[in-house]
Amino acid sequence: MIKIDKDKNQINISLNNHLYNDSIINRAMKDFESVCEFKKDNDHIIIIPKKQKDIELIGYEFCNYMLGLINNQGNL
C-alpha cells in the first residue's frame, strides 16, 4: 500500500515481506538514492523525495522498479 503525504513530503509504503526480500529492497533504495532519502523498518519504507514535484509518482515508480528487479532475478 502506498500513501502520499504532501504536507510532510513523504511517501509511506507497506510491503509484503513474502514478495519483497531485503536484497531487492536495498538494491532499489541504492538505485534511487540520487532522487530520494529512505527510512526503513521490517515491512515499511518511508520515501522522502529530494524534489517535492516528484512526490506523486516516485512511490509507484519505486515499487515498479522493485517488481522489475524481482522479475529479472528469476531470469538470471
PQR file with spaces between the fields and no chain letter, atoms N, CA, C, O and H, PARSE charges and radii, in Angstrom:
ATOM       1  N    MET     1       0.839   -1.165    0.000 -0.4000 1.5000
ATOM       2  CA   MET     1       0.000    0.000    0.000 -0.0000 2.0000
ATOM       3  C    MET     1       0.891    1.237    0.000  0.5500 1.7000
ATOM       4  O    MET     1       1.898    1.295    0.705 -0.5500 1.4000
ATOM       5  N    ILE     2       0.504    2.219   -0.798 -0.4000 1.5000
ATOM       6  CA   ILE     2       1.250    3.469   -0.913 -0.0000 2.0000
ATOM       7  C    ILE     2       0.374    4.611   -0.431  0.5500 1.7000
ATOM       8  O    ILE     2      -0.754    4.783   -0.894 -0.5500 1.4000
ATOM       9  H    ILE     2      -0.315    2.172   -1.371  0.4000 1.0000
ATOM      10  N    LYS     3       0.906    5.390    0.506 -0.4000 1.5000
ATOM      11  CA   LYS     3       0.214    6.577    0.994 -0.0000 2.0000
ATOM      12  C    LYS     3       1.124    7.783    0.793  0.5500 1.7000
ATOM      13  O    LYS     3       2.276    7.784    1.227 -0.5500 1.4000
ATOM      14  H    LYS     3       1.822    5.249    0.881  0.4000 1.0000
ATOM      15  N    ILE     4       0.597    8.804    0.134 -0.4000 1.5000
ATOM      16  CA   ILE     4       1.354   10.023   -0.134 -0.0000 2.0000
ATOM      17  C    ILE     4       0.925   11.094    0.854  0.5500 1.7000
ATOM      18  O    ILE     4      -0.263   11.385    0.991 -0.5500 1.4000
ATOM      19  H    ILE     4      -0.339    8.803   -0.219  0.4000 1.0000
ATOM      20  N    ASP     5       1.899   11.679    1.540 -0.4000 1.5000
ATOM      21  CA   ASP     5       1.642   12.772    2.470 -0.0000 2.0000
ATOM      22  C    ASP     5       2.380   14.004    1.947  0.5500 1.7000
ATOM      23  O    ASP     5       3.566   14.194    2.216 -0.5500 1.4000
ATOM      24  H    ASP     5       2.864   11.442    1.429  0.4000 1.0000
ATOM      25  N    LYS     6       1.657   14.835    1.197 -0.4000 1.5000
ATOM      26  CA   LYS     6       2.267   16.015    0.591 -0.0000 2.0000
ATOM      27  C    LYS     6       2.743   17.014    1.637  0.5500 1.7000
ATOM      28  O    LYS     6       3.754   17.687    1.434 -0.5500 1.4000
ATOM      29  H    LYS     6       0.694   14.681    0.979  0.4000 1.0000
ATOM      30  N    ASP     7       2.028   17.118    2.753 -0.4000 1.5000
ATOM      31  CA   ASP     7       2.418   18.074    3.792 -0.0000 2.0000
ATOM      32  C    ASP     7       3.780   17.734    4.391  0.5500 1.7000
ATOM      33  O    ASP     7       4.562   18.632    4.705 -0.5500 1.4000
ATOM      34  H    ASP     7       1.207   16.572    2.918  0.4000 1.0000
ATOM      35  N    LYS     8       4.064   16.450    4.550 -0.4000 1.5000
ATOM      36  CA   LYS     8       5.351   16.006    5.104 -0.0000 2.0000
ATOM      37  C    LYS     8       6.382   15.719    4.014  0.5500 1.7000
ATOM      38  O    LYS     8       7.535   15.409    4.312 -0.5500 1.4000
ATOM      39  H    LYS     8       3.428   15.721    4.295  0.4000 1.0000
ATOM      40  N    ASN     9       5.962   15.822    2.744 -0.4000 1.5000
ATOM      41  CA   ASN     9       6.809   15.477    1.607 -0.0000 2.0000
ATOM      42  C    ASN     9       7.385   14.068    1.765  0.5500 1.7000
ATOM      43  O    ASN     9       8.594   13.861    1.663 -0.5500 1.4000
ATOM      44  H    ASN     9       5.025   16.074    2.502  0.4000 1.0000
ATOM      45  N    GLN    10       6.501   13.112    2.013 -0.4000 1.5000
ATOM      46  CA   GLN    10       6.968   11.739    2.122 -0.0000 2.0000
ATOM      47  C    GLN    10       5.917   10.756    1.620  0.5500 1.7000
ATOM      48  O    GLN    10       4.722   11.049    1.571 -0.5500 1.4000
ATOM      49  H    GLN    10       5.519   13.280    2.096  0.4000 1.0000
ATOM      50  N    ILE    11       6.406    9.598    1.254 -0.4000 1.5000
ATOM      51  CA   ILE    11       5.576    8.508    0.759 -0.0000 2.0000
ATOM      52  C    ILE    11       5.779    7.333    1.707  0.5500 1.7000
ATOM      53  O    ILE    11       6.913    6.951    1.995 -0.5500 1.4000
ATOM      54  H    ILE    11       7.376    9.360    1.293  0.4000 1.0000
ATOM      55  N    ASN    12       4.691    6.766    2.188 -0.4000 1.5000
ATOM      56  CA   ASN    12       4.740    5.614    3.076 -0.0000 2.0000
ATOM      57  C    ASN    12       4.322    4.378    2.296  0.5500 1.7000
ATOM      58  O    ASN    12       3.239    4.333    1.713 -0.5500 1.4000
ATOM      59  H    ASN    12       3.769    7.076    1.954  0.4000 1.0000
ATOM      60  N    ILE    13       5.188    3.381    2.292 -0.4000 1.5000
ATOM      61  CA   ILE    13       4.921    2.151    1.557 -0.0000 2.0000
ATOM      62  C    ILE    13       4.958    0.979    2.529  0.5500 1.7000
ATOM      63  O    ILE    13       5.939    0.788    3.247 -0.5500 1.4000
ATOM      64  H    ILE    13       6.068    3.417    2.766  0.4000 1.0000
ATOM      65  N    SER    14       3.884    0.201    2.546 -0.4000 1.5000
ATOM      66  CA   SER    14       3.841   -1.049    3.303 -0.0000 2.0000
ATOM      67  C    SER    14       4.108   -2.180    2.323  0.5500 1.7000
ATOM      68  O    SER    14       3.473   -2.260    1.271 -0.5500 1.4000
ATOM      69  H    SER    14       3.087    0.357    1.963  0.4000 1.0000
ATOM      70  N    LEU    15       5.044   -3.052    2.666 -0.4000 1.5000
ATOM      71  CA   LEU    15       5.470   -4.113    1.758 -0.0000 2.0000
ATOM      72  C    LEU    15       5.097   -5.491    2.274  0.5500 1.7000
ATOM      73  O    LEU    15       5.019   -5.716    3.482 -0.5500 1.4000
ATOM      74  H    LEU    15       5.559   -2.987    3.520  0.4000 1.0000
ATOM      75  N    ASN    16       4.871   -6.399    1.357 -0.4000 1.5000
ATOM      76  CA   ASN    16       4.655   -7.800    1.667 -0.0000 2.0000
ATOM      77  C    ASN    16       6.030   -8.465    1.717  0.5500 1.7000
ATOM      78  O    ASN    16       6.697   -8.588    0.690 -0.5500 1.4000
ATOM      79  H    ASN    16       4.935   -6.216    0.376  0.4000 1.0000
ATOM      80  N    ASN    17       6.453   -8.892    2.901 -0.4000 1.5000
ATOM      81  CA   ASN    17       7.784   -9.489    3.065 -0.0000 2.0000
ATOM      82  C    ASN    17       7.965  -10.785    2.289  0.5500 1.7000
ATOM      83  O    ASN    17       9.097  -11.202    2.045 -0.5500 1.4000
ATOM      84  H    ASN    17       5.911   -8.792    3.735  0.4000 1.0000
ATOM      85  N    HIS    18       6.873  -11.428    1.897 -0.4000 1.5000
ATOM      86  CA   HIS    18       6.979  -12.658    1.118 -0.0000 2.0000
ATOM      87  C    HIS    18       7.339  -12.364   -0.341  0.5500 1.7000
ATOM      88  O    HIS    18       7.908  -13.212   -1.028 -0.5500 1.4000
ATOM      89  H    HIS    18       5.953  -11.089    2.096  0.4000 1.0000
ATOM      90  N    LEU    19       7.012  -11.181   -0.798 -0.4000 1.5000
ATOM      91  CA   LEU    19       7.291  -10.796   -2.180 -0.0000 2.0000
ATOM      92  C    LEU    19       8.594  -10.007   -2.289  0.5500 1.7000
ATOM      93  O    LEU    19       9.406  -10.251   -3.182 -0.5500 1.4000
ATOM      94  H    LEU    19       6.550  -10.492   -0.240  0.4000 1.0000
ATOM      95  N    TYR    20       8.782   -9.066   -1.379 -0.4000 1.5000
ATOM      96  CA   TYR    20       9.952   -8.182   -1.436 -0.0000 2.0000
ATOM      97  C    TYR    20      10.954   -8.587   -0.367  0.5500 1.7000
ATOM      98  O    TYR    20      10.705   -8.377    0.820 -0.5500 1.4000
ATOM      99  H    TYR    20       8.123   -8.868   -0.654  0.4000 1.0000
ATOM     100  N    ASN    21      12.082   -9.164   -0.765 -0.4000 1.5000
ATOM     101  CA   ASN    21      13.093   -9.520    0.221 -0.0000 2.0000
ATOM     102  C    ASN    21      14.063   -8.351    0.419  0.5500 1.7000
ATOM     103  O    ASN    21      14.070   -7.401   -0.364 -0.5500 1.4000
ATOM     104  H    ASN    21      12.284   -9.335   -1.729  0.4000 1.0000
ATOM     105  N    ASP    22      14.869   -8.432    1.459 -0.4000 1.5000
ATOM     106  CA   ASP    22      15.762   -7.329    1.816 -0.0000 2.0000
ATOM     107  C    ASP    22      16.749   -6.977    0.708  0.5500 1.7000
ATOM     108  O    ASP    22      17.062   -5.802    0.516 -0.5500 1.4000
ATOM     109  H    ASP    22      14.863   -9.204    2.095  0.4000 1.0000
ATOM     110  N    SER    23      17.241   -7.963   -0.017 -0.4000 1.5000
ATOM     111  CA   SER    23      18.217   -7.656   -1.065 -0.0000 2.0000
ATOM     112  C    SER    23      17.583   -6.828   -2.187  0.5500 1.7000
ATOM     113  O    SER    23      18.228   -5.936   -2.737 -0.5500 1.4000
ATOM     114  H    SER    23      16.987   -8.918    0.139  0.4000 1.0000
ATOM     115  N    ILE    24      16.335   -7.117   -2.527 -0.4000 1.5000
ATOM     116  CA   ILE    24      15.621   -6.348   -3.554 -0.0000 2.0000
ATOM     117  C    ILE    24      15.368   -4.928   -3.053  0.5500 1.7000
ATOM     118  O    ILE    24      15.607   -3.956   -3.769 -0.5500 1.4000
ATOM     119  H    ILE    24      15.811   -7.842   -2.080  0.4000 1.0000
ATOM     120  N    ILE    25      14.884   -4.820   -1.824 -0.4000 1.5000
ATOM     121  CA   ILE    25      14.595   -3.500   -1.251 -0.0000 2.0000
ATOM     122  C    ILE    25      15.859   -2.657   -1.173  0.5500 1.7000
ATOM     123  O    ILE    25      15.857   -1.492   -1.570 -0.5500 1.4000
ATOM     124  H    ILE    25      14.690   -5.610   -1.242  0.4000 1.0000
ATOM     125  N    ASN    26      16.939   -3.243   -0.661 -0.4000 1.5000
ATOM     126  CA   ASN    26      18.195   -2.494   -0.520 -0.0000 2.0000
ATOM     127  C    ASN    26      18.773   -2.090   -1.869  0.5500 1.7000
ATOM     128  O    ASN    26      19.317   -0.995   -2.011 -0.5500 1.4000
ATOM     129  H    ASN    26      16.940   -4.190   -0.339  0.4000 1.0000
ATOM     130  N    ARG    27      18.658   -2.963   -2.851 -0.4000 1.5000
ATOM     131  CA   ARG    27      19.141   -2.628   -4.198 -0.0000 2.0000
ATOM     132  C    ARG    27      18.347   -1.461   -4.780  0.5500 1.7000
ATOM     133  O    ARG    27      18.931   -0.535   -5.343 -0.5500 1.4000
ATOM     134  H    ARG    27      18.216   -3.852   -2.736  0.4000 1.0000
ATOM     135  N    ALA    28      17.028   -1.498   -4.649 -0.4000 1.5000
ATOM     136  CA   ALA    28      16.180   -0.422   -5.166 -0.0000 2.0000
ATOM     137  C    ALA    28      16.477    0.896   -4.448  0.5500 1.7000
ATOM     138  O    ALA    28      16.544    1.948   -5.083 -0.5500 1.4000
ATOM     139  H    ALA    28      16.553   -2.250   -4.191  0.4000 1.0000
ATOM     140  N    MET    29      16.654    0.839   -3.126 -0.4000 1.5000
ATOM     141  CA   MET    29      16.964    2.065   -2.390 -0.0000 2.0000
ATOM     142  C    MET    29      18.303    2.643   -2.845  0.5500 1.7000
ATOM     143  O    MET    29      18.437    3.858   -2.991 -0.5500 1.4000
ATOM     144  H    MET    29      16.600   -0.015   -2.609  0.4000 1.0000
ATOM     145  N    LYS    30      19.284    1.785   -3.067 -0.4000 1.5000
ATOM     146  CA   LYS    30      20.591    2.262   -3.546 -0.0000 2.0000
ATOM     147  C    LYS    30      20.450    2.903   -4.929  0.5500 1.7000
ATOM     148  O    LYS    30      21.041    3.950   -5.192 -0.5500 1.4000
ATOM     149  H    LYS    30      19.175    0.798   -2.948  0.4000 1.0000
ATOM     150  N    ASP    31      19.671    2.278   -5.806 -0.4000 1.5000
ATOM     151  CA   ASP    31      19.499    2.793   -7.159 -0.0000 2.0000
ATOM     152  C    ASP    31      18.704    4.098   -7.195  0.5500 1.7000
ATOM     153  O    ASP    31      18.848    4.878   -8.136 -0.5500 1.4000
ATOM     154  H    ASP    31      19.191    1.428   -5.593  0.4000 1.0000
ATOM     155  N    PHE    32      17.867    4.345   -6.182 -0.4000 1.5000
ATOM     156  CA   PHE    32      17.050    5.557   -6.124 -0.0000 2.0000
ATOM     157  C    PHE    32      17.644    6.636   -5.217  0.5500 1.7000
ATOM     158  O    PHE    32      17.033    7.689   -5.039 -0.5500 1.4000
ATOM     159  H    PHE    32      17.751    3.711   -5.418  0.4000 1.0000
ATOM     160  N    GLU    33      18.823    6.391   -4.640 -0.4000 1.5000
ATOM     161  CA   GLU    33      19.357    7.320   -3.651 -0.0000 2.0000
ATOM     162  C    GLU    33      19.680    8.708   -4.212  0.5500 1.7000
ATOM     163  O    GLU    33      19.813    9.659   -3.441 -0.5500 1.4000
ATOM     164  H    GLU    33      19.319    5.535   -4.784  0.4000 1.0000
ATOM     165  N    SER    34      19.805    8.842   -5.505 -0.4000 1.5000
ATOM     166  CA   SER    34      20.071   10.164   -6.073 -0.0000 2.0000
ATOM     167  C    SER    34      18.816   11.042   -6.099  0.5500 1.7000
ATOM     168  O    SER    34      18.915   12.264   -6.207 -0.5500 1.4000
ATOM     169  H    SER    34      19.697    8.070   -6.131  0.4000 1.0000
ATOM     170  N    VAL    35      17.637   10.421   -6.001 -0.4000 1.5000
ATOM     171  CA   VAL    35      16.388   11.192   -6.044 -0.0000 2.0000
ATOM     172  C    VAL    35      15.585   11.126   -4.751  0.5500 1.7000
ATOM     173  O    VAL    35      14.615   11.868   -4.593 -0.5500 1.4000
ATOM     174  H    VAL    35      17.556    9.428   -5.913  0.4000 1.0000
ATOM     175  N    CYS    36      15.972   10.243   -3.814 -0.4000 1.5000
ATOM     176  CA   CYS    36      15.194   10.050   -2.578 -0.0000 2.0000
ATOM     177  C    CYS    36      16.091    9.769   -1.387  0.5500 1.7000
ATOM     178  O    CYS    36      17.239    9.347   -1.521 -0.5500 1.4000
ATOM     179  H    CYS    36      16.759    9.640   -3.942  0.4000 1.0000
ATOM     180  N    GLU    37      15.525   10.019   -0.227 -0.4000 1.5000
ATOM     181  CA   GLU    37      16.082    9.530    1.029 -0.0000 2.0000
ATOM     182  C    GLU    37      15.090    8.508    1.567  0.5500 1.7000
ATOM     183  O    GLU    37      13.900    8.567    1.257 -0.5500 1.4000
ATOM     184  H    GLU    37      14.592   10.361   -0.118  0.4000 1.0000
ATOM     185  N    PHE    38      15.582    7.572    2.371 -0.4000 1.5000
ATOM     186  CA   PHE    38      14.739    6.468    2.840 -0.0000 2.0000
ATOM     187  C    PHE    38      14.873    6.256    4.337  0.5500 1.7000
ATOM     188  O    PHE    38      15.925    6.497    4.928 -0.5500 1.4000
ATOM     189  H    PHE    38      16.548    7.524    2.622  0.4000 1.0000
ATOM     190  N    LYS    39      13.780    5.798    4.934 -0.4000 1.5000
ATOM     191  CA   LYS    39      13.762    5.262    6.286 -0.0000 2.0000
ATOM     192  C    LYS    39      13.052    3.923    6.160  0.5500 1.7000
ATOM     193  O    LYS    39      12.001    3.832    5.526 -0.5500 1.4000
ATOM     194  H    LYS    39      12.925    5.602    4.453  0.4000 1.0000
ATOM     195  N    LYS    40      13.627    2.871    6.768 -0.4000 1.5000
ATOM     196  CA   LYS    40      13.079    1.528    6.580 -0.0000 2.0000
ATOM     197  C    LYS    40      13.035    0.777    7.898  0.5500 1.7000
ATOM     198  O    LYS    40      13.963    0.849    8.704 -0.5500 1.4000
ATOM     199  H    LYS    40      14.480    2.945    7.284  0.4000 1.0000
ATOM     200  N    ASP    41      11.930    0.048    8.105 -0.4000 1.5000
ATOM     201  CA   ASP    41      11.886   -0.965    9.143 -0.0000 2.0000
ATOM     202  C    ASP    41      11.432   -2.256    8.471  0.5500 1.7000
ATOM     203  O    ASP    41      11.500   -2.351    7.245 -0.5500 1.4000
ATOM     204  H    ASP    41      11.176   -0.010    7.450  0.4000 1.0000
ATOM     205  N    ASN    42      10.983   -3.227    9.204 -0.4000 1.5000
ATOM     206  CA   ASN    42      10.715   -4.561    8.657 -0.0000 2.0000
ATOM     207  C    ASN    42       9.896   -4.575    7.372  0.5500 1.7000
ATOM     208  O    ASN    42      10.369   -5.077    6.353 -0.5500 1.4000
ATOM     209  H    ASN    42      10.927   -3.150   10.200  0.4000 1.0000
ATOM     210  N    ASP    43       8.694   -4.043    7.397 -0.4000 1.5000
ATOM     211  CA   ASP    43       7.822   -4.118    6.229 -0.0000 2.0000
ATOM     212  C    ASP    43       7.280   -2.755    5.835  0.5500 1.7000
ATOM     213  O    ASP    43       6.202   -2.652    5.249 -0.5500 1.4000
ATOM     214  H    ASP    43       8.310   -3.636    8.225  0.4000 1.0000
ATOM     215  N    HIS    44       8.021   -1.726    6.154 -0.4000 1.5000
ATOM     216  CA   HIS    44       7.562   -0.362    5.903 -0.0000 2.0000
ATOM     217  C    HIS    44       8.740    0.497    5.454  0.5500 1.7000
ATOM     218  O    HIS    44       9.824    0.444    6.034 -0.5500 1.4000
ATOM     219  H    HIS    44       8.897   -1.810    6.629  0.4000 1.0000
ATOM     220  N    ILE    45       8.508    1.282    4.418 -0.4000 1.5000
ATOM     221  CA   ILE    45       9.522    2.209    3.916 -0.0000 2.0000
ATOM     222  C    ILE    45       8.900    3.594    3.847  0.5500 1.7000
ATOM     223  O    ILE    45       7.765    3.758    3.400 -0.5500 1.4000
ATOM     224  H    ILE    45       7.627    1.326    3.946  0.4000 1.0000
ATOM     225  N    ILE    46       9.652    4.580    4.291 -0.4000 1.5000
ATOM     226  CA   ILE    46       9.270    5.974    4.092 -0.0000 2.0000
ATOM     227  C    ILE    46      10.240    6.543    3.074  0.5500 1.7000
ATOM     228  O    ILE    46      11.456    6.516    3.268 -0.5500 1.4000
ATOM     229  H    ILE    46      10.574    4.447    4.654  0.4000 1.0000
ATOM     230  N    ILE    47       9.687    7.055    1.991 -0.4000 1.5000
ATOM     231  CA   ILE    47      10.485    7.668    0.924 -0.0000 2.0000
ATOM     232  C    ILE    47      10.302    9.172    1.013  0.5500 1.7000
ATOM     233  O    ILE    47       9.179    9.672    1.083 -0.5500 1.4000
ATOM     234  H    ILE    47       8.700    7.077    1.833  0.4000 1.0000
ATOM     235  N    ILE    48      11.415    9.884    1.008 -0.4000 1.5000
ATOM     236  CA   ILE    48      11.388   11.343    1.034 -0.0000 2.0000
ATOM     237  C    ILE    48      12.049   11.834   -0.250  0.5500 1.7000
ATOM     238  O    ILE    48      13.276   11.837   -0.357 -0.5500 1.4000
ATOM     239  H    ILE    48      12.327    9.478    0.951  0.4000 1.0000
ATOM     240  N    PRO    49      11.240   12.249   -1.225 -0.5600 1.5000
ATOM     241  CA   PRO    49      11.804   12.728   -2.488  0.2800 2.0000
ATOM     242  C    PRO    49      12.626   14.005   -2.274  0.5500 1.7000
ATOM     243  O    PRO    49      12.254   14.860   -1.470 -0.5500 1.4000
ATOM     244  N    LYS    50      13.725   14.125   -2.983 -0.4000 1.5000
ATOM     245  CA   LYS    50      14.553   15.323   -2.878 -0.0000 2.0000
ATOM     246  C    LYS    50      13.898   16.522   -3.560  0.5500 1.7000
ATOM     247  O    LYS    50      14.192   17.669   -3.225 -0.5500 1.4000
ATOM     248  H    LYS    50      14.028   13.431   -3.635  0.4000 1.0000
ATOM     249  N    LYS    51      13.004   16.251   -4.521 -0.4000 1.5000
ATOM     250  CA   LYS    51      12.233   17.309   -5.187 -0.0000 2.0000
ATOM     251  C    LYS    51      10.757   17.018   -4.945  0.5500 1.7000
ATOM     252  O    LYS    51      10.267   15.947   -5.304 -0.5500 1.4000
ATOM     253  H    LYS    51      12.765   15.319   -4.793  0.4000 1.0000
ATOM     254  N    GLN    52      10.054   17.956   -4.342 -0.4000 1.5000
ATOM     255  CA   GLN    52       8.664   17.715   -3.968 -0.0000 2.0000
ATOM     256  C    GLN    52       7.774   17.460   -5.180  0.5500 1.7000
ATOM     257  O    GLN    52       6.766   16.764   -5.062 -0.5500 1.4000
ATOM     258  H    GLN    52      10.452   18.826   -4.050  0.4000 1.0000
ATOM     259  N    LYS    53       8.122   18.005   -6.334 -0.4000 1.5000
ATOM     260  CA   LYS    53       7.277   17.786   -7.510 -0.0000 2.0000
ATOM     261  C    LYS    53       7.218   16.314   -7.920  0.5500 1.7000
ATOM     262  O    LYS    53       6.309   15.911   -8.645 -0.5500 1.4000
ATOM     263  H    LYS    53       8.941   18.571   -6.430  0.4000 1.0000
ATOM     264  N    ASP    54       8.175   15.513   -7.463 -0.4000 1.5000
ATOM     265  CA   ASP    54       8.222   14.092   -7.802 -0.0000 2.0000
ATOM     266  C    ASP    54       7.345   13.221   -6.902  0.5500 1.7000
ATOM     267  O    ASP    54       7.236   12.016   -7.128 -0.5500 1.4000
ATOM     268  H    ASP    54       8.913   15.840   -6.874  0.4000 1.0000
ATOM     269  N    ILE    55       6.730   13.809   -5.900 -0.4000 1.5000
ATOM     270  CA   ILE    55       6.048   13.017   -4.867 -0.0000 2.0000
ATOM     271  C    ILE    55       4.875   12.190   -5.407  0.5500 1.7000
ATOM     272  O    ILE    55       4.606   11.111   -4.879 -0.5500 1.4000
ATOM     273  H    ILE    55       6.818   14.788   -5.717  0.4000 1.0000
ATOM     274  N    GLU    56       4.187   12.654   -6.419 -0.4000 1.5000
ATOM     275  CA   GLU    56       3.019   11.932   -6.936 -0.0000 2.0000
ATOM     276  C    GLU    56       3.386   10.594   -7.585  0.5500 1.7000
ATOM     277  O    GLU    56       2.602    9.647   -7.527 -0.5500 1.4000
ATOM     278  H    GLU    56       4.406   13.530   -6.848  0.4000 1.0000
ATOM     279  N    LEU    57       4.549   10.511   -8.191 -0.4000 1.5000
ATOM     280  CA   LEU    57       4.894    9.312   -8.960 -0.0000 2.0000
ATOM     281  C    LEU    57       5.987    8.440   -8.355  0.5500 1.7000
ATOM     282  O    LEU    57       6.050    7.245   -8.647 -0.5500 1.4000
ATOM     283  H    LEU    57       5.185   11.281   -8.238  0.4000 1.0000
ATOM     284  N    ILE    58       6.836    9.005   -7.529 -0.4000 1.5000
ATOM     285  CA   ILE    58       8.047    8.293   -7.126 -0.0000 2.0000
ATOM     286  C    ILE    58       7.757    6.998   -6.372  0.5500 1.7000
ATOM     287  O    ILE    58       8.479    6.018   -6.555 -0.5500 1.4000
ATOM     288  H    ILE    58       6.785    9.975   -7.292  0.4000 1.0000
ATOM     289  N    GLY    59       6.730    6.963   -5.536 -0.4000 1.5000
ATOM     290  CA   GLY    59       6.395    5.736   -4.804 -0.0000 2.0000
ATOM     291  C    GLY    59       6.004    4.604   -5.735  0.5500 1.7000
ATOM     292  O    GLY    59       6.418    3.460   -5.548 -0.5500 1.4000
ATOM     293  H    GLY    59       6.143    7.760   -5.388  0.4000 1.0000
ATOM     294  N    TYR    60       5.203    4.933   -6.742 -0.4000 1.5000
ATOM     295  CA   TYR    60       4.783    3.916   -7.715 -0.0000 2.0000
ATOM     296  C    TYR    60       5.961    3.464   -8.571  0.5500 1.7000
ATOM     297  O    TYR    60       6.099    2.277   -8.868 -0.5500 1.4000
ATOM     298  H    TYR    60       4.867    5.863   -6.894  0.4000 1.0000
ATOM     299  N    GLU    61       6.805    4.404   -8.962 -0.4000 1.5000
ATOM     300  CA   GLU    61       7.990    4.049   -9.747 -0.0000 2.0000
ATOM     301  C    GLU    61       8.923    3.150   -8.947  0.5500 1.7000
ATOM     302  O    GLU    61       9.494    2.201   -9.485 -0.5500 1.4000
ATOM     303  H    GLU    61       6.693    5.368   -8.721  0.4000 1.0000
ATOM     304  N    PHE    62       9.077    3.453   -7.660 -0.4000 1.5000
ATOM     305  CA   PHE    62       9.930    2.648   -6.794 -0.0000 2.0000
ATOM     306  C    PHE    62       9.397    1.209   -6.696  0.5500 1.7000
ATOM     307  O    PHE    62      10.164    0.255   -6.822 -0.5500 1.4000
ATOM     308  H    PHE    62       8.614    4.224   -7.223  0.4000 1.0000
ATOM     309  N    CYS    63       8.105    1.057   -6.475 -0.4000 1.5000
ATOM     310  CA   CYS    63       7.504   -0.285   -6.392 -0.0000 2.0000
ATOM     311  C    CYS    63       7.616   -1.030   -7.717  0.5500 1.7000
ATOM     312  O    CYS    63       7.923   -2.222   -7.729 -0.5500 1.4000
ATOM     313  H    CYS    63       7.482    1.832   -6.373  0.4000 1.0000
ATOM     314  N    ASN    64       7.373   -0.349   -8.823 -0.4000 1.5000
ATOM     315  CA   ASN    64       7.515   -0.980  -10.136 -0.0000 2.0000
ATOM     316  C    ASN    64       8.952   -1.409  -10.384  0.5500 1.7000
ATOM     317  O    ASN    64       9.200   -2.463  -10.969 -0.5500 1.4000
ATOM     318  H    ASN    64       7.124    0.619   -8.813  0.4000 1.0000
ATOM     319  N    TYR    65       9.895   -0.591   -9.938 -0.4000 1.5000
ATOM     320  CA   TYR    65      11.307   -0.921  -10.096 -0.0000 2.0000
ATOM     321  C    TYR    65      11.643   -2.193   -9.308  0.5500 1.7000
ATOM     322  O    TYR    65      12.343   -3.073   -9.810 -0.5500 1.4000
ATOM     323  H    TYR    65       9.693    0.266   -9.463  0.4000 1.0000
ATOM     324  N    MET    66      11.139   -2.284   -8.071 -0.4000 1.5000
ATOM     325  CA   MET    66      11.390   -3.493   -7.276 -0.0000 2.0000
ATOM     326  C    MET    66      10.796   -4.722   -7.956  0.5500 1.7000
ATOM     327  O    MET    66      11.427   -5.779   -7.980 -0.5500 1.4000
ATOM     328  H    MET    66      10.570   -1.569   -7.663  0.4000 1.0000
ATOM     329  N    LEU    67       9.595   -4.596   -8.507 -0.4000 1.5000
ATOM     330  CA   LEU    67       8.991   -5.725   -9.217 -0.0000 2.0000
ATOM     331  C    LEU    67       9.837   -6.129  -10.429  0.5500 1.7000
ATOM     332  O    LEU    67       9.970   -7.314  -10.732 -0.5500 1.4000
ATOM     333  H    LEU    67       9.083   -3.738   -8.487  0.4000 1.0000
ATOM     334  N    GLY    68      10.401   -5.141  -11.112 -0.4000 1.5000
ATOM     335  CA   GLY    68      11.306   -5.430  -12.227 -0.0000 2.0000
ATOM     336  C    GLY    68      12.545   -6.170  -11.763  0.5500 1.7000
ATOM     337  O    GLY    68      13.000   -7.096  -12.435 -0.5500 1.4000
ATOM     338  H    GLY    68      10.293   -4.178  -10.866  0.4000 1.0000
ATOM     339  N    LEU    69      13.097   -5.775  -10.626 -0.4000 1.5000
ATOM     340  CA   LEU    69      14.262   -6.476  -10.073 -0.0000 2.0000
ATOM     341  C    LEU    69      13.921   -7.919   -9.732  0.5500 1.7000
ATOM     342  O    LEU    69      14.718   -8.825   -9.975 -0.5500 1.4000
ATOM     343  H    LEU    69      12.727   -5.023  -10.081  0.4000 1.0000
ATOM     344  N    ILE    70      12.737   -8.131   -9.169 -0.4000 1.5000
ATOM     345  CA   ILE    70      12.297   -9.492   -8.839 -0.0000 2.0000
ATOM     346  C    ILE    70      12.169  -10.315  -10.118  0.5500 1.7000
ATOM     347  O    ILE    70      12.617  -11.461  -10.172 -0.5500 1.4000
ATOM     348  H    ILE    70      12.089   -7.395   -8.971  0.4000 1.0000
ATOM     349  N    ASN    71      11.566   -9.735  -11.132 -0.4000 1.5000
ATOM     350  CA   ASN    71      11.395  -10.432  -12.411 -0.0000 2.0000
ATOM     351  C    ASN    71      12.744  -10.762  -13.033  0.5500 1.7000
ATOM     352  O    ASN    71      12.950  -11.874  -13.517 -0.5500 1.4000
ATOM     353  H    ASN    71      11.202   -8.804  -11.088  0.4000 1.0000
ATOM     354  N    ASN    72      13.662   -9.803  -13.022 -0.4000 1.5000
ATOM     355  CA   ASN    72      14.993  -10.041  -13.595 -0.0000 2.0000
ATOM     356  C    ASN    72      15.775  -11.080  -12.803  0.5500 1.7000
ATOM     357  O    ASN    72      16.567  -11.834  -13.369 -0.5500 1.4000
ATOM     358  H    ASN    72      13.495   -8.899  -12.628  0.4000 1.0000
ATOM     359  N    GLN    73      15.553  -11.118  -11.502 -0.4000 1.5000
ATOM     360  CA   GLN    73      16.236  -12.086  -10.657 -0.0000 2.0000
ATOM     361  C    GLN    73      15.851  -13.510  -11.067  0.5500 1.7000
ATOM     362  O    GLN    73      16.689  -14.411  -11.019 -0.5500 1.4000
ATOM     363  H    GLN    73      14.910  -10.505  -11.042  0.4000 1.0000
ATOM     364  N    GLY    74      14.610  -13.721  -11.464 -0.4000 1.5000
ATOM     365  CA   GLY    74      14.145  -15.031  -11.903 -0.0000 2.0000
ATOM     366  C    GLY    74      14.691  -15.424  -13.266  0.5500 1.7000
ATOM     367  O    GLY    74      14.717  -16.604  -13.615 -0.5500 1.4000
ATOM     368  H    GLY    74      13.930  -12.990  -11.503  0.4000 1.0000
ATOM     369  N    ASN    75      15.135  -14.417  -14.047 -0.4000 1.5000
ATOM     370  CA   ASN    75      15.649  -14.689  -15.384 -0.0000 2.0000
ATOM     371  C    ASN    75      17.162  -14.873  -15.430  0.5500 1.7000
ATOM     372  O    ASN    75      17.724  -15.072  -16.507 -0.5500 1.4000
ATOM     373  H    ASN    75      15.114  -13.458  -13.763  0.4000 1.0000
ATOM     374  N    LEU    76      17.826  -14.809  -14.282 -0.4000 1.5000
ATOM     375  CA   LEU    76      19.290  -14.931  -14.266 -0.0000 2.0000
ATOM     376  C    LEU    76      19.717  -16.359  -14.436  0.5500 1.7000
ATOM     377  O    LEU    76      20.914  -16.649  -14.447 -0.5500 1.4000
ATOM     378  H    LEU    76      17.369  -14.647  -13.407  0.4000 1.0000
